[in-house]
């Protein structure tokens, strides 16, 4: 009759050991999957789009492209890691129906895949001079831009202009488009 209390005690001890092992291993599991802090762009249109980004880092101004996103094809990470600037610049072109998401911040691009350093003399250096729109991340560590179509409406709201709807973080609420850009601002 003493076997039952011994078995129950051993089971209780085994459960406690497993629980402690799980707790001890949790930090290692969490450290292996750090939270993503990236600059992402999502294509919520019915067209395929090409995207370029402009930004300033420790080495100065740079533009990069092209990311090709399928229609309603989800999101693409344009820059990995915690964002180091408040302002980023986007240019996108609709491959299927024409049109673009552009602005007044002029930067260098080209037709094929590129990484270009510097903003000056785009044409003299053999590049195109392209107008990007500004994205103010509010110094968030992580940001997502949503490309949408003119005919789309938000529930309970007006049509969304064919511009970006920035979304801070991954799950943050969408915000209305940015105010009009000045005639020819220099990137910040």
N, C-alpha and C positions, 0 to 999 in steps of 0.2 A: 503494500500500500504506500510505501514511501517513494515509489518510482514516479508517481504522478507529480508531486511537488518538485522533484528534481527536474523532470522534463519541462515543466512550466517555467521553472527558474532559468533553465538553459535557453529556452525559446525567447524569454524576455531579455536575457543577456545578448543573444544573437541579434535580436532586433535593435538593441541599443548600439551594438558594434556597427551594424549596417548603417544606422542613422548617423553615427559619428563619422563613418567613412564617407558617406554622401556629403555631409557638411564640410568635411576637410577637402573634398575634391571640387566643390562648387566654385571656389575662387579660380581654380585652374580652368574650369570649363568657361566661366564668364570671361576670363582674360583672353581666352582663345578666340572669342567672338566680340571684339570691341564694337561699340556703337558707331554706325556709319555717320560721318559728317562730310557730305559731298555737295557739289553743285550739280543738280540734275535738271534735265529738260524732258518734258512729256509731250508727245504728239497726240492730242485729242481731236484731230481732224480726220476727215475721210480721205485725205491725200497723203502721199509720201512727201516728206520734207527733208531738206538738207539744212544743217545747222552749223554756224561758226560762232566762236566765242572770243571776246577780247577782254584782257585783264592786265593789271599791273602787279608785278611781283618784285622780289628783291633785285632782279636783273633789269627791271624797266618794263616797258609795254610789250605785250605779245598778243598775237591773234592766232587761233588754231581752227582748223576745219578739215574736212567735212565729216559730220556724223550724219548718216542716212537713217532716218526713222520711218518705219512703215506706218501706214494709216492705222490709227487707234492701236498702235503697236507698243504701247507702254512707254517706259522712260529709259533714258540713256544718261549715264554719269559723264559729264563733261570735264569736271575737275574732281579728283579724289582728295579726300582729307578735309580737315577743318579749314574753312575759308579764312583767308588772310587779309582780305580787303572788304570794304563796304560796298563798292560799286563794281559791277561786271557788265559786260556789253554783249548783246546777242543780235545776230542777223540770221534769218531763216528764209528759205525759199520754198514755195509750193511747186513740186515737180509735176504734178498732175494737172492742175488747173491754172497755173501761173500765179503771180502775186508773190508778195513777200511780207515779212515782219521786219521793218527797218526803222531807222531813226536818224538823228542828226549828228551822232558821234562818229566821225569818219575815221576808218581804220583800213589797213591793207589786207587784201584777200587775193586769192587766185582760183582758177577753175578746178584745179586738182588738189589733192590732199596737201595741207600746208601747216607749217609753224613759222610765223614771221615775227621777227623782233623789230620793234620801233614803229612809229606812226608817220614819220616824215617822208615826204617824197615818194609816195607809193608808186605813182606812174613812172617816175624817173628810174625807180628800181625794178621796173618790169612787173609790177603788181597792179591790181585793180584797187580803186578807192571806193569803199563801200560804207554806207550809213548804217550804223548799229543803233539799237535802242538800249537805253540805260536800265539796269536792274539795281535798285537800291535794296540791299539785303538787310539794312538796319543793323549791320555788324553781327548777324546771326552766324553760328558756326556751320550751318547747314541750310540749303535753300533749294527749292524746286520751282521751275517756271513751267507753266502749262500753256501750250499753244492751242488755241481754239478757233472756230470758224465764226463768221459774222452771224449766221443764221441760228447758232446755238443760243439757248436761253438758260439762265440759271433758274431753279425753282423759285417762283415768286419775285423774279427780277427781270430787268430788261435784257435785250440782246447784248451779247458780249462782243465788243469790237474785235477785229482781227489783229489783236495785239496779245501780249502776254498777260497772264493772270498769275502773279507771283504767289507762292505758297511757302511760308517759312517752315522749315523742318519737314518731316515726312507726312505727318497727319494733320498739319495746321489747316485752318479754314482758308478758302480762297479770298482774295481781296480784289477790289475793282482795279482796272488798268491805271497806269501812271498818268499824271497830268501831262499836257503837251510839252514837248521839248522846246527849248529856245532855238532861234534860227540856226546857229552853228556853234554849239558849246564844245569846248575842249573836254575830253574825258577827264574825270577827276583823278 
